Amino acid sequence: MIFQETPLPGAYVVELERTWDERGFFARAWCQREFAERGLTAQFVQTNVAYSRKKGTLRGLHYQAPPYQEAKLVRCTAGRAYDVVVDLRRDSPTYRRWFGVELAQATYRMLFVPEGFAHGYLTLEDETEITYQVSQFYAPGFERGIRYDDPALAIAWPGPIEIVSAKDRSWEDFAG
């Protein structure tokens, strides 16, 4: 795997290192040792799949509060999406900054989201599917969110936002 640091410490874009032959390619999409060599020690306990029918569907920005903070490894398995993370670690020099990257079925690119980050994405094509591994079980009482259009974050989404759930529209402005 090829790890590319992002401007937010601890968050990485991860490219598959593909070995090609006449059949196609083979690559590792997860290797505990390679992640641990970078200090990324998440133990994934659950894999989630989110399917969106329409381009312009926005999901997020979601996170879980302590002690149920979760790391995620996110990949687009169908279609394309613009994936965004926001650093919510108060002691971080990049606190309240965001980073976005396009994930697509065709590129096999992934995004590692460390604990203490909010996460969301905007679909760029119809029929988009996102698969992600998480390091904590879902804890409903600790679910939190930030509104996708919060002026304090000023996220530059790359296209029109057509569909947002009522819950994601109702998150309050980020007060942190």
Residue frames as a rotation matrix with the C-alpha (Angstrom) as fourth column:
MET 1
0.580 0.815 0.000 0.00
0.815 -0.580 0.000 0.00
0.000 0.000 -1.000 0.00
ILE 2
-0.505 -0.672 0.542 1.10
0.664 -0.704 -0.253 3.53
0.551 0.232 0.801 -0.70
PHE 3
0.273 0.552 -0.788 0.35
0.934 -0.347 0.081 6.01
-0.229 -0.758 -0.610 2.10
GLN 4
-0.359 -0.306 0.882 0.05
0.530 -0.845 -0.077 9.70
0.769 0.439 0.465 1.29
GLU 5
-0.598 0.117 -0.793 -0.06
0.717 -0.362 -0.595 12.09
-0.357 -0.925 0.133 4.22
THR 6
0.301 0.711 0.635 -2.79
0.780 -0.567 0.265 14.71
0.549 0.415 -0.725 4.16
PRO 7
-0.305 -0.394 0.867 -2.53
-0.099 -0.892 -0.440 18.22
0.947 -0.220 0.233 5.62
LEU 8
0.483 0.527 0.699 -4.33
-0.786 -0.092 0.612 16.82
0.387 -0.845 0.370 8.70
PRO 9
-0.565 -0.820 0.091 -1.94
-0.777 0.491 -0.395 14.73
0.279 -0.293 -0.914 10.86
GLY 10
-0.639 0.245 0.729 -3.07
-0.313 0.784 -0.537 11.13
-0.703 -0.571 -0.424 11.19
ALA 11
0.571 0.818 0.074 -5.35
-0.181 0.213 -0.960 11.15
-0.801 0.535 0.270 8.13
TYR 12
-0.587 -0.810 0.026 -3.97
-0.244 0.207 0.947 9.37
-0.772 0.549 -0.319 5.06
VAL 13
0.548 0.536 -0.642 -4.96
-0.821 0.200 -0.534 8.75
-0.158 0.820 0.550 1.48
VAL 14
-0.192 -0.562 0.804 -4.11
-0.351 0.805 0.479 5.12
-0.917 -0.190 -0.352 0.83
GLU 15
0.248 0.164 -0.955 -3.46
-0.968 0.075 -0.238 3.83
0.033 0.984 0.178 -2.68
LEU 16
0.820 0.022 0.573 -3.43
-0.090 0.992 0.091 0.14
-0.566 -0.126 0.815 -3.46
GLU 17
-0.221 -0.907 -0.357 -0.09
-0.831 -0.016 0.556 -1.14
-0.510 0.420 -0.751 -4.68
ARG 18
0.724 0.684 0.093 -1.37
-0.496 0.609 -0.619 -3.32
-0.480 0.402 0.780 -7.51
THR 19
-0.554 -0.794 0.250 0.52
-0.388 0.512 0.767 -6.27
-0.737 0.328 -0.591 -8.97
TRP 20
0.375 0.730 -0.571 -0.73
-0.811 -0.040 -0.584 -6.90
-0.450 0.682 0.577 -12.50
ASP 21
-0.757 -0.506 0.414 -0.68
-0.109 0.722 0.683 -9.98
-0.645 0.472 -0.602 -14.70
GLU 22
-0.925 0.358 -0.127 -2.85
-0.107 0.076 0.991 -11.36
0.364 0.931 -0.032 -17.52
ARG 23
-0.390 0.812 -0.434 -5.72
0.863 0.487 0.134 -12.04
0.320 -0.322 -0.891 -15.08
GLY 24
0.687 0.536 0.490 -5.89
0.265 -0.814 0.518 -8.49
0.676 -0.226 -0.701 -13.72
PHE 25
-0.242 -0.807 0.539 -4.31
-0.403 -0.422 -0.812 -7.33
0.883 -0.414 -0.223 -10.47
PHE 26
0.383 0.234 -0.893 -3.86
0.739 0.502 0.449 -8.30
0.554 -0.833 0.020 -6.83
ALA 27
-0.379 -0.502 0.778 -3.43
-0.150 -0.796 -0.587 -5.84
0.913 -0.339 0.227 -3.97
ARG 28
-0.514 0.201 -0.834 -3.78
0.845 0.287 -0.452 -5.64
0.148 -0.937 -0.317 -0.21
ALA 29
0.064 0.609 0.791 -6.55
0.188 -0.785 0.590 -3.30
0.980 0.111 -0.165 0.94
TRP 30
0.765 0.090 0.637 -5.66
-0.582 -0.326 0.745 -3.72
0.275 -0.941 -0.197 4.61
CYS 31
0.205 -0.726 -0.657 -2.45
0.424 0.670 -0.609 -4.80
0.882 -0.154 0.445 6.32
GLN 32
0.940 0.231 -0.250 -2.26
0.309 -0.275 0.910 -4.31
0.141 -0.933 -0.330 10.07
ARG 33
0.231 -0.943 -0.240 1.55
0.858 0.081 0.507 -4.23
-0.458 -0.323 0.828 9.99
GLU 34
-0.429 -0.408 0.806 1.77
0.802 -0.582 0.132 -1.53
0.415 0.703 0.577 7.28
PHE 35
0.480 0.650 0.589 -0.74
0.194 -0.734 0.651 0.66
0.855 -0.198 -0.479 9.13
ALA 36
0.889 -0.139 -0.436 1.02
0.445 0.046 0.894 0.10
-0.104 -0.989 0.103 12.48
GLU 37
-0.089 -0.982 0.166 4.35
0.995 -0.081 0.052 1.18
-0.038 0.170 0.985 10.94
ARG 38
-0.467 0.012 0.884 2.74
0.313 -0.933 0.178 4.63
0.827 0.360 0.432 10.61
GLY 39
-0.996 0.062 0.062 1.29
-0.078 -0.293 -0.953 4.60
-0.040 -0.954 0.296 14.12
LEU 40
-0.251 0.955 -0.155 -2.19
-0.911 -0.179 0.371 3.69
0.326 0.234 0.916 12.84
THR 41
-0.962 -0.271 0.020 -3.26
-0.250 0.854 -0.457 0.95
0.107 -0.444 -0.889 15.21
ALA 42
-0.160 0.983 0.094 -7.02
-0.980 -0.146 -0.137 0.80
-0.121 -0.114 0.986 14.67
GLN 43
-0.950 0.058 0.306 -8.59
0.057 0.998 -0.012 -2.60
-0.307 0.006 -0.952 15.18
PHE 44
-0.612 0.749 -0.252 -11.63
-0.717 -0.391 0.577 -2.72
0.334 0.534 0.777 12.93
VAL 45
-0.835 0.367 0.411 -14.75
-0.090 0.644 -0.760 -4.32
-0.543 -0.671 -0.504 14.44
GLN 46
0.191 0.964 0.185 -17.42
0.368 0.105 -0.924 -3.60
-0.910 0.244 -0.335 11.83
THR 47
-0.918 -0.350 0.187 -17.76
0.300 -0.303 0.905 -2.98
-0.260 0.887 0.383 8.09
ASN 48
-0.010 0.928 -0.372 -20.53
0.187 -0.364 -0.913 -0.69
-0.982 -0.078 -0.170 6.83
VAL 49
-0.737 -0.096 0.669 -21.92
0.673 -0.016 0.739 -0.15
-0.061 0.995 0.076 3.34
ALA 50
-0.108 0.700 -0.706 -23.84
0.110 -0.697 -0.708 2.97
-0.988 -0.154 -0.002 2.28
TYR 51
-0.562 0.043 0.826 -25.53
0.816 0.189 0.546 3.09
-0.132 0.981 -0.141 -1.11
SER 52
-0.285 0.460 -0.841 -26.83
-0.060 -0.884 -0.464 6.32
-0.957 -0.082 0.279 -2.64
ARG 53
0.263 0.509 0.819 -29.09
0.763 0.409 -0.500 6.25
-0.590 0.757 -0.281 -5.69
LYS 54
0.845 0.275 0.458 -28.53
0.508 -0.677 -0.532 9.83
0.164 0.683 -0.712 -6.83
LYS 55
-0.320 -0.887 0.334 -25.61
0.781 -0.446 -0.437 12.11
0.536 0.121 0.835 -7.59
GLY 56
-0.367 0.118 0.923 -25.58
-0.240 -0.970 0.029 15.03
0.899 -0.211 0.384 -5.16
THR 57
0.747 0.558 -0.362 -26.45
0.169 0.368 0.915 12.96
0.643 -0.744 0.180 -2.08
LEU 58
-0.212 -0.806 0.552 -24.61
-0.508 -0.392 -0.767 14.19
0.835 -0.443 -0.327 1.00
ARG 59
0.709 0.310 -0.633 -24.04
0.356 0.618 0.701 12.06
0.608 -0.723 0.328 4.09
GLY 60
-0.166 -0.776 -0.608 -22.41
0.960 0.013 -0.279 13.50
0.224 -0.630 0.743 7.18
LEU 61
-0.158 -0.982 -0.103 -20.54
-0.463 0.166 -0.870 15.01
0.872 -0.090 -0.481 8.83
HIS 62
0.824 0.552 -0.127 -20.63
-0.220 0.518 0.826 12.24
0.522 -0.653 0.549 11.47
TYR 63
-0.434 -0.896 -0.092 -18.52
-0.353 0.263 -0.898 11.18
0.829 -0.357 -0.431 14.44
GLN 64
0.548 0.528 -0.649 -18.89
0.430 0.488 0.760 9.42
0.718 -0.695 0.041 17.77
ALA 65
0.479 -0.307 0.822 -18.05
-0.675 -0.728 0.121 11.13
0.562 -0.613 -0.556 21.07
PRO 66
-0.646 -0.747 -0.156 -15.63
-0.402 0.507 -0.762 9.65
0.649 -0.429 -0.628 23.61
PRO 67
-0.113 -0.911 0.396 -15.24
-0.575 0.385 0.722 6.97
-0.811 -0.146 -0.567 24.75
TYR 68
0.332 0.354 0.874 -16.60
0.405 0.784 -0.471 5.62
-0.852 0.510 0.117 21.43
GLN 69
0.288 -0.322 -0.902 -14.48
-0.748 -0.664 -0.002 7.62
-0.598 0.675 -0.431 19.00
GLU 70
0.617 0.008 0.787 -13.86
0.310 0.917 -0.252 5.62
-0.724 0.400 0.563 15.86
ALA 71
-0.500 -0.716 -0.487 -11.25
-0.458 -0.259 0.850 5.37
-0.735 0.648 -0.199 13.18
LYS 72
0.659 0.718 0.227 -12.47
-0.113 0.392 -0.913 4.53
-0.744 0.576 0.340 9.66
LEU 73
-0.713 -0.699 0.056 -10.98
-0.033 0.113 0.993 3.16
-0.700 0.707 -0.103 6.47
VAL 74
0.281 0.920 -0.272 -13.23
-0.162 -0.234 -0.959 4.39
-0.946 0.314 0.083 3.65
ARG 75
-0.860 -0.494 0.130 -13.39
0.045 0.179 0.983 3.20
-0.509 0.851 -0.132 0.03
CYS 76
0.023 0.830 -0.557 -15.79
-0.828 -0.296 -0.475 3.90
-0.560 0.472 0.681 -2.82
THR 77
-0.563 -0.219 0.797 -16.81
0.025 0.959 0.281 0.50
-0.826 0.178 -0.535 -4.25
ALA 78
-0.132 0.501 0.855 -19.16
0.986 0.158 0.060 1.85
-0.105 0.851 -0.515 -6.94
GLY 79
0.770 0.484 0.415 -19.40
0.566 -0.819 -0.094 5.28
0.294 0.307 -0.905 -8.55
ARG 80
-0.389 -0.861 0.326 -17.54
0.561 -0.503 -0.658 8.35
0.731 -0.073 0.679 -7.22
ALA 81
0.753 0.581 -0.310 -17.69
0.603 -0.419 0.679 10.50
0.264 -0.698 -0.666 -4.10
TYR 82
-0.052 -0.707 0.706 -15.96
-0.126 -0.696 -0.707 13.50
0.991 -0.126 -0.053 -2.59
ASP 83
0.468 0.143 -0.872 -14.94
0.707 0.532 0.466 12.40
0.531 -0.834 0.148 0.89
VAL 84
0.124 -0.336 0.934 -14.30
-0.296 -0.911 -0.288 14.98
0.947 -0.241 -0.212 3.63
VAL 85
0.183 -0.112 -0.977 -12.75
0.887 0.447 0.115 14.75
0.423 -0.888 0.181 7.08
VAL 86
0.453 -0.005 0.891 -12.67
-0.248 -0.961 0.121 17.46
0.856 -0.276 -0.437 9.75
ASP 87
-0.467 -0.714 -0.522 -10.12
0.420 0.341 -0.841 17.47
0.779 -0.612 0.141 12.57
LEU 88
0.547 0.736 0.398 -12.00
-0.107 -0.410 0.906 17.80
0.830 -0.538 -0.146 15.89
ARG 89
0.286 -0.534 -0.796 -9.01
0.902 0.430 0.036 17.15
0.323 -0.728 0.605 18.17
ARG 90
0.971 0.237 0.016 -8.82
0.215 -0.907 0.363 20.28
0.101 -0.349 -0.932 20.34
ASP 91
0.524 -0.839 -0.148 -5.08
-0.061 -0.210 0.976 19.87
-0.850 -0.502 -0.161 20.95
SER 92
0.172 -0.433 0.885 -4.27
0.895 0.444 0.044 19.48
-0.412 0.784 0.464 17.25
PRO 93
-0.608 -0.444 -0.658 -2.60
0.133 -0.874 0.467 22.28
-0.783 0.196 0.591 15.27
THR 94
-0.950 0.312 -0.029 -5.15
-0.069 -0.118 0.991 21.55
0.306 0.943 0.134 12.51
TYR 95
-0.615 0.759 -0.214 -8.20
0.554 0.224 -0.802 21.71
-0.561 -0.612 -0.558 14.80
ARG 96
0.229 0.889 -0.397 -11.35
0.098 -0.427 -0.899 22.62
-0.968 0.167 -0.185 12.79
ARG 97
-0.362 -0.350 -0.864 -9.58
-0.826 -0.310 0.471 22.27
-0.433 0.884 -0.177 9.44
TRP 98
0.589 0.616 0.523 -10.95
-0.233 0.749 -0.620 19.97
-0.774 0.244 0.585 6.77
PHE 99
-0.649 -0.711 -0.270 -9.52
-0.549 0.191 0.814 17.90
-0.527 0.676 -0.514 3.94
GLY 100
0.516 0.845 0.140 -11.34
-0.445 0.404 -0.799 16.42
-0.732 0.351 0.585 0.95
VAL 101
-0.707 -0.697 -0.117 -10.40
-0.502 0.379 0.777 13.83
-0.497 0.608 -0.619 -1.64
GLU 102
0.237 0.765 -0.599 -12.23
-0.968 0.240 -0.076 12.14
0.086 0.598 0.797 -4.49
LEU 103
-0.570 -0.269 0.777 -12.73
-0.355 0.933 0.063 8.41
-0.741 -0.240 -0.627 -4.00
ALA 104
0.174 0.608 -0.774 -13.84
-0.981 0.036 -0.193 6.33
-0.089 0.793 0.603 -6.97
GLN 105
0.792 0.187 0.581 -14.42
-0.166 0.982 -0.089 2.73
-0.587 -0.026 0.809 -7.84
ALA 106
0.923 -0.382 0.034 -11.97
0.124 0.214 -0.969 3.08
0.363 0.899 0.245 -10.72
THR 107
0.264 -0.886 0.382 -9.05
-0.586 -0.462 -0.666 4.31
0.766 -0.048 -0.641 -8.58
TYR 108
0.430 -0.016 -0.903 -9.34
0.508 0.831 0.227 1.98
0.747 -0.556 0.365 -5.56
ARG 109
-0.568 -0.614 0.548 -8.12
-0.065 -0.630 -0.774 4.91
0.820 -0.476 0.318 -3.44
MET 110
0.268 0.598 -0.755 -9.04
0.796 0.304 0.523 4.83
0.543 -0.742 -0.394 0.27
LEU 111
-0.021 -0.247 0.969 -9.08
-0.384 -0.893 -0.236 7.38
0.923 -0.377 -0.076 3.08
PHE 112
-0.244 -0.107 -0.964 -7.95
0.798 0.543 -0.262 6.55
0.551 -0.833 -0.047 6.59
VAL 113
0.221 0.448 0.866 -9.90
-0.238 -0.837 0.493 8.67
0.946 -0.315 -0.078 9.08
PRO 114
-0.722 -0.556 -0.411 -8.35
0.235 0.362 -0.902 8.72
0.651 -0.748 -0.131 12.58
GLU 115
0.052 0.673 -0.738 -10.25
0.990 0.060 0.124 8.93
0.128 -0.737 -0.663 15.85
GLY 116
-0.197 -0.079 -0.977 -11.30
0.551 -0.833 -0.043 12.46
-0.811 -0.547 0.208 16.67
PHE 117
-0.967 -0.093 -0.237 -12.38
-0.146 -0.558 0.817 13.36
-0.209 0.825 0.526 13.12
ALA 118
0.138 0.990 0.000 -15.80
-0.279 0.039 -0.960 13.98
-0.950 0.132 0.282 11.62
HIS 119
-0.868 -0.407 0.284 -16.48
0.093 0.428 0.899 12.32
-0.487 0.807 -0.334 8.27
GLY 120
0.269 0.962 -0.047 -18.90
-0.015 -0.044 -0.999 12.86
-0.963 0.270 0.002 5.39
TYR 121
-0.788 -0.541 0.295 -19.15
0.277 0.117 0.954 12.68
-0.550 0.833 0.058 1.64
LEU 122
0.115 0.738 -0.665 -20.99
-0.605 -0.479 -0.636 13.94
-0.788 0.475 0.392 -1.42
THR 123
0.083 -0.052 0.995 -21.79
0.557 0.831 -0.004 11.51
-0.827 0.554 0.098 -4.23
LEU 124
-0.394 -0.355 -0.848 -20.53
-0.473 -0.712 0.518 12.63
-0.788 0.605 0.113 -7.64
GLU 125
-0.797 0.213 -0.565 -22.37
-0.452 0.410 0.792 9.96
0.401 0.887 -0.231 -9.65
ASP 126
0.384 0.916 0.118 -25.65
-0.893 0.336 0.301 8.08
0.236 -0.221 0.946 -9.46
GLU 127
0.904 0.089 -0.418 -25.43
-0.051 0.994 0.101 4.57
0.425 -0.070 0.903 -7.97
THR 128
-0.077 -0.961 0.265 -22.53
-0.526 -0.186 -0.830 5.30
0.847 -0.204 -0.491 -5.60
GLU 129
0.866 0.269 -0.422 -21.59
0.161 0.648 0.744 2.88
0.474 -0.713 0.518 -2.85
ILE 130
0.037 -0.828 0.559 -19.20
-0.755 -0.389 -0.527 3.55
0.654 -0.403 -0.640 0.02
THR 131
0.700 0.061 -0.711 -17.75
0.327 0.858 0.396 0.75
0.635 -0.510 0.581 2.15
TYR 132
0.026 -0.733 0.679 -15.93
-0.593 -0.559 -0.580 1.53
0.805 -0.388 -0.449 5.36
GLN 133
0.063 -0.156 -0.986 -14.43
0.659 0.748 -0.076 -0.35
0.749 -0.645 0.150 8.25
VAL 134
0.393 0.111 0.913 -14.78
-0.481 -0.821 0.307 1.16
0.784 -0.560 -0.269 11.73
SER 135
-0.561 -0.769 -0.305 -12.86
-0.061 0.406 -0.912 0.62
0.825 -0.493 -0.275 14.95
GLN 136
-0.898 0.347 0.270 -15.85
-0.303 -0.042 -0.952 0.94
-0.319 -0.937 0.143 17.31
PHE 137
-0.543 0.822 0.171 -19.30
0.838 0.515 0.183 -0.53
0.062 0.243 -0.968 17.38
TYR 138
-0.386 0.502 0.774 -22.07
0.109 -0.808 0.579 1.98
0.916 0.308 0.257 16.74
ALA 139
-0.647 0.168 -0.744 -23.06
0.755 0.004 -0.656 3.68
-0.108 -0.986 -0.129 20.01
PRO 140
0.017 0.748 0.663 -26.34
0.798 -0.410 0.442 5.58
0.602 0.521 -0.604 19.38
GLY 141
0.799 0.343 -0.494 -26.07
0.594 -0.576 0.561 7.73
-0.092 -0.742 -0.665 22.51
PHE 142
0.113 -0.865 -0.489 -22.65
0.334 -0.430 0.839 8.96
-0.936 -0.258 0.241 21.41
GLU 143
-0.059 -0.048 0.997 -23.48
0.998 -0.011 0.059 9.77
0.009 0.999 0.049 17.80
ARG 144
0.096 0.030 -0.995 -22.72
0.255 -0.967 -0.004 13.37
-0.962 -0.253 -0.100 16.90
GLY 145
0.149 -0.061 0.987 -22.63
0.988 0.061 -0.145 15.48
-0.051 0.996 0.070 13.79
ILE 146
-0.474 -0.283 -0.834 -21.74
0.153 -0.959 0.239 18.80
-0.867 -0.014 0.498 12.24
ARG 147
0.648 0.760 -0.037 -23.88
0.134 -0.162 -0.978 20.40
-0.749 0.629 -0.207 9.58
TYR 148
0.186 -0.570 0.800 -22.33
0.920 0.388 0.062 20.04
-0.346 0.724 0.596 6.13
ASP 149
0.210 -0.049 0.976 -22.76
0.648 -0.741 -0.177 23.76
0.732 0.670 -0.124 5.39
ASP 150
0.656 -0.023 -0.754 -21.53
0.696 -0.370 0.616 25.10
-0.293 -0.929 -0.227 8.73
PRO 151
0.880 -0.294 0.373 -19.94
-0.002 -0.788 -0.615 28.50
0.475 0.541 -0.694 8.01
ALA 152
0.661 -0.672 0.333 -17.26
-0.593 -0.198 0.780 27.88
-0.459 -0.713 -0.530 10.66
LEU 153
0.135 -0.604 0.785 -15.84
0.258 0.787 0.561 25.11
-0.957 0.127 0.262 8.48
ALA 154
0.344 0.090 -0.935 -16.56
-0.705 -0.633 -0.320 26.55
-0.621 0.769 -0.154 5.00
ILE 155
-0.279 -0.394 0.876 -16.22
0.215 0.863 0.457 23.21
-0.936 0.316 -0.156 3.23
ALA 156
-0.272 0.097 -0.957 -15.97
-0.853 -0.485 0.192 23.65
-0.446 0.869 0.215 -0.54
TRP 157
0.061 0.386 0.920 -18.16
0.141 0.910 -0.391 20.80
-0.988 0.154 0.001 -1.80
PRO 158
-0.787 -0.606 -0.116 -17.39
-0.021 -0.163 0.986 20.21
-0.616 0.779 0.115 -5.50
GLY 159
-0.825 0.552 0.119 -20.96
0.201 0.090 0.975 20.14
0.528 0.829 -0.185 -6.79
PRO 160
-0.267 0.810 0.521 -24.58
-0.734 -0.522 0.435 20.82
0.624 -0.266 0.734 -5.97
ILE 161
-0.991 0.057 0.121 -26.02
-0.055 0.653 -0.755 19.16
-0.122 -0.755 -0.644 -2.88
GLU 162
-0.523 0.823 -0.222 -29.40
-0.468 -0.059 0.882 17.72
0.712 0.565 0.416 -3.83
ILE 163
0.532 0.695 -0.484 -30.28
-0.030 0.587 0.809 15.21
0.846 -0.416 0.333 -1.09
VAL 164
-0.718 -0.639 0.277 -29.52
-0.321 -0.049 -0.946 15.46
0.618 -0.768 -0.169 2.65
SER 165
-0.269 0.638 -0.721 -31.30
0.732 0.622 0.277 13.59
0.626 -0.454 -0.635 5.41
ALA 166
0.628 0.575 0.524 -33.37
0.043 -0.698 0.715 15.56
0.777 -0.427 -0.463 7.91
LYS 167
0.829 -0.365 -0.423 -30.98
0.517 0.213 0.829 14.46
-0.213 -0.906 0.365 10.65
ASP 168
-0.148 -0.971 0.188 -27.91
0.979 -0.118 0.165 15.74
-0.138 0.209 0.968 8.76
ARG 169
-0.130 0.186 0.974 -29.66
0.421 -0.879 0.224 19.07
0.898 0.439 0.037 8.03
SER 170
0.765 0.623 0.163 -30.52
0.106 -0.371 0.923 19.47
0.635 -0.689 -0.350 11.73
TRP 171
0.142 -0.760 -0.635 -27.06
0.981 0.195 -0.014 19.32
0.134 -0.620 0.773 13.27
GLU 172
0.888 0.172 -0.427 -26.26
0.302 -0.918 0.258 22.62
-0.348 -0.358 -0.866 14.98
ASP 173
0.693 -0.704 0.155 -23.43
-0.352 -0.518 -0.779 24.95
0.629 0.486 -0.607 14.04
PHE 174
0.273 -0.709 -0.650 -20.08
0.692 0.614 -0.379 23.73
0.668 -0.346 0.658 15.28
ALA 175
0.909 0.159 0.384 -19.51
-0.131 -0.768 0.627 25.42
0.395 -0.620 -0.678 18.61
GLY 176
0.714 -0.646 -0.272 -16.18
0.686 0.566 0.457 23.76
-0.141 -0.513 0.847 19.43
